[in-house]
Amino acid sequence: MLILTRKEGEGIRIGDHIRIVLVQLKGNQARIGIECPNDLRVLREELWEAIRRANIEAMAADPRQVEDLAKQAHFPKRPPSKDPPRSSES
């Protein structure tokens, strides 16, 4: 881990497209600003961790639970195929 010291208003660059600025120090909290491309997702660590846990739980879901949820949401089990049936003679 790289540890840097910054004063209010000073920044850090990561590559060409990411800038992190120490906006405000107040007691034991630091307010930071992050400038980055819109397609880069920036999350607080605790939110990232919650999403990761939810994804792991979703992968471990019982297939019957998934089917029940699909029924409740009125989703078909499988969307109908738009492609014509393939012939095995090609």
Backbone bond lengths (Angstrom), bond angles and torsions (degrees), N, CA, C in turn:
res aa  C-N    CA-C-N  psi(-1)  N-CA   C-N-CA  omega(-1)  CA-C   N-CA-C  phi
1 M - - - 1.452 - - 1.523 108.19 -
2 L 1.303 114.55 131.12 1.459 120.94 175.59 1.524 108.16 -87.71
3 I 1.315 117.86 128.35 1.464 122.33 179.17 1.518 108.22 -116.59
4 L 1.334 116.36 124.51 1.459 122.46 -178.90 1.520 109.85 -123.14
5 T 1.311 116.58 151.33 1.460 122.15 175.28 1.520 107.99 -103.04
6 R 1.331 116.76 130.62 1.456 122.32 -179.94 1.519 109.33 -134.48
7 K 1.313 116.29 148.69 1.461 122.70 173.45 1.521 107.81 -101.25
8 E 1.332 116.99 163.23 1.459 120.38 178.29 1.523 110.29 -52.13
9 G 1.320 115.58 134.34 1.462 121.53 179.26 1.517 113.81 89.09
10 E 1.321 118.04 -13.55 1.466 120.74 179.75 1.527 109.66 -87.52
11 G 1.321 114.89 153.47 1.455 119.51 -175.18 1.507 114.21 -126.59
12 I 1.304 113.47 175.61 1.461 123.91 177.48 1.527 106.11 -134.90
13 R 1.314 117.29 139.05 1.461 122.26 177.14 1.521 109.35 -108.41
14 I 1.318 115.64 137.62 1.461 122.21 172.82 1.522 105.69 -121.63
15 G 1.300 116.28 109.41 1.459 120.09 -175.52 1.520 110.25 64.70
16 D 1.316 115.23 -156.19 1.465 120.57 -177.47 1.523 113.32 -90.62
17 H 1.338 117.68 -16.63 1.457 119.27 -167.84 1.530 115.20 -120.52
18 I 1.315 118.35 2.15 1.466 120.08 -178.09 1.523 109.36 -122.78
19 R 1.318 115.04 128.81 1.466 121.41 178.20 1.525 108.25 -130.64
20 I 1.326 116.36 129.86 1.458 122.69 177.55 1.520 107.32 -117.27
21 V 1.338 116.30 129.27 1.464 121.60 -176.40 1.522 109.26 -123.66
22 L 1.322 116.49 135.59 1.457 121.35 172.46 1.526 106.31 -80.19
23 V 1.323 116.58 105.40 1.459 121.97 -174.25 1.521 110.98 -82.03
24 Q 1.345 116.73 -44.54 1.464 119.10 -175.20 1.524 110.52 -156.22
25 L 1.326 115.51 140.44 1.460 122.36 170.90 1.516 107.61 -110.05
26 K 1.328 116.24 128.86 1.457 120.33 -179.23 1.522 107.49 -143.54
27 G 1.323 116.70 106.56 1.466 119.83 -176.85 1.516 109.71 62.22
28 N 1.333 115.35 -126.36 1.471 118.74 -179.49 1.534 111.58 -99.92
29 Q 1.338 117.28 20.01 1.459 121.15 177.77 1.522 110.89 -115.53
30 A 1.309 114.07 144.63 1.462 120.80 174.84 1.522 107.70 -118.27
31 R 1.303 117.21 131.89 1.463 122.04 175.25 1.520 106.12 -101.08
32 I 1.329 115.58 123.01 1.460 119.77 -178.25 1.522 110.01 -117.95
33 G 1.311 115.05 151.84 1.457 121.97 174.25 1.516 108.62 -114.95
34 I 1.319 116.00 142.20 1.461 121.02 -178.63 1.524 108.45 -126.14
35 E 1.316 116.09 121.78 1.464 122.31 173.98 1.518 107.07 -107.40
36 C 1.329 116.15 122.70 1.462 120.14 -179.34 1.523 108.99 -156.80
37 P 1.326 117.32 167.42 1.464 120.30 177.61 1.533 110.58 -59.27
38 N 1.334 116.18 147.77 1.464 121.20 -178.22 1.520 113.56 -62.64
39 D 1.334 117.27 -25.75 1.460 118.96 -178.55 1.528 112.81 -82.53
40 L 1.311 117.63 -0.75 1.460 122.03 177.80 1.521 108.38 -96.23
41 R 1.336 116.73 121.42 1.456 120.74 -178.55 1.523 109.14 -83.74
42 V 1.334 115.75 129.74 1.462 122.39 178.27 1.524 106.90 -120.27
43 L 1.328 116.61 121.15 1.461 121.75 -178.43 1.519 110.54 -129.90
44 R 1.328 115.17 148.48 1.466 118.94 169.29 1.527 106.80 -64.30
45 E 1.324 116.91 146.32 1.459 120.11 -174.28 1.522 112.60 -58.96
46 E 1.334 118.23 -39.33 1.466 119.68 -178.36 1.531 111.58 -67.23
47 L 1.326 118.05 -31.72 1.460 121.12 176.56 1.525 110.09 -72.47
48 W 1.315 117.07 -41.96 1.461 121.89 176.90 1.525 109.99 -58.35
49 E 1.327 116.66 -42.99 1.468 122.39 -179.72 1.532 110.26 -64.80
50 A 1.333 117.98 -41.65 1.466 121.52 179.05 1.533 110.72 -63.87
51 I 1.322 117.30 -41.25 1.469 121.39 178.18 1.522 110.12 -64.63
52 R 1.318 116.56 -42.44 1.469 120.96 179.38 1.525 110.75 -60.59
53 R 1.341 116.60 -45.59 1.472 120.49 179.10 1.531 111.10 -63.34
54 A 1.334 116.94 -42.56 1.466 120.50 179.41 1.528 110.80 -62.95
55 N 1.317 117.40 -38.77 1.465 120.78 178.28 1.522 111.24 -65.32
56 I 1.322 116.91 -40.69 1.469 120.73 178.22 1.522 109.82 -63.99
57 E 1.331 117.33 -43.66 1.467 120.95 178.31 1.526 110.81 -63.00
58 A 1.318 117.28 -39.74 1.463 120.77 -179.52 1.527 111.13 -65.15
59 M 1.330 117.09 -36.37 1.462 120.35 179.24 1.521 110.82 -68.63
60 A 1.327 116.93 -26.48 1.457 121.15 -178.12 1.527 111.71 -91.57
61 A 1.320 118.18 6.25 1.464 121.69 -177.09 1.522 110.63 -65.01
62 D 1.305 114.92 144.41 1.455 122.51 175.19 1.531 107.77 -67.79
63 P 1.325 118.86 130.55 1.467 120.63 -179.12 1.532 112.81 -54.37
64 R 1.338 117.43 -31.42 1.473 119.63 178.13 1.521 110.65 -66.30
65 Q 1.345 116.84 -35.74 1.464 119.91 177.31 1.527 110.32 -64.43
66 V 1.312 116.10 -41.64 1.466 120.56 179.50 1.523 109.60 -63.21
67 E 1.335 116.84 -43.16 1.466 120.59 178.93 1.527 110.71 -63.79
68 D 1.337 117.44 -41.37 1.469 121.18 177.80 1.524 110.96 -61.72
69 L 1.332 116.68 -42.38 1.466 120.00 178.35 1.526 110.94 -64.08
70 A 1.322 116.24 -39.75 1.467 120.11 178.79 1.526 110.24 -63.06
71 K 1.333 117.20 -40.00 1.469 120.51 178.02 1.524 110.26 -64.07
72 Q 1.332 116.80 -43.34 1.466 120.71 -179.85 1.524 110.96 -62.93
73 A 1.317 116.44 -33.63 1.466 120.95 -179.41 1.529 111.35 -87.96
74 H 1.344 116.48 -0.91 1.467 122.85 179.90 1.527 111.93 63.17
75 F 1.327 116.20 36.38 1.457 120.81 174.50 1.525 108.15 -92.81
76 P 1.331 118.12 140.01 1.463 118.94 173.77 1.521 109.14 -69.13
77 K 1.332 115.39 156.31 1.466 118.94 178.97 1.524 110.62 -58.46
78 R 1.320 116.11 -46.38 1.467 121.65 177.35 1.516 107.54 -136.37
79 P 1.310 116.64 135.51 1.466 117.51 176.40 1.521 109.71 -66.69
80 P 1.336 117.78 143.02 1.465 119.28 178.66 1.522 110.51 -62.99
81 S 1.313 115.50 142.35 1.462 120.97 -179.68 1.521 109.96 -74.57
82 K 1.323 116.47 136.76 1.466 121.66 177.56 1.527 111.01 -89.03
83 D 1.326 115.98 -16.02 1.458 120.48 -177.87 1.529 109.91 -84.96
84 P 1.353 117.63 142.83 1.467 119.46 175.71 1.523 109.57 -66.95
85 P 1.322 117.45 153.66 1.474 119.44 178.96 1.518 110.21 -57.55
86 R 1.311 116.02 142.72 1.466 121.19 179.93 1.519 110.02 -84.50
87 S 1.303 114.63 143.07 1.452 120.64 175.18 1.516 107.99 -92.43
88 S 1.321 116.52 140.61 1.462 119.05 178.98 1.521 111.13 -79.20
89 E 1.334 117.18 -6.20 1.467 121.67 178.50 1.519 109.46 -96.73
90 S 1.312 118.19 90.70 1.464 120.61 177.91 1.481 111.62 -131.51
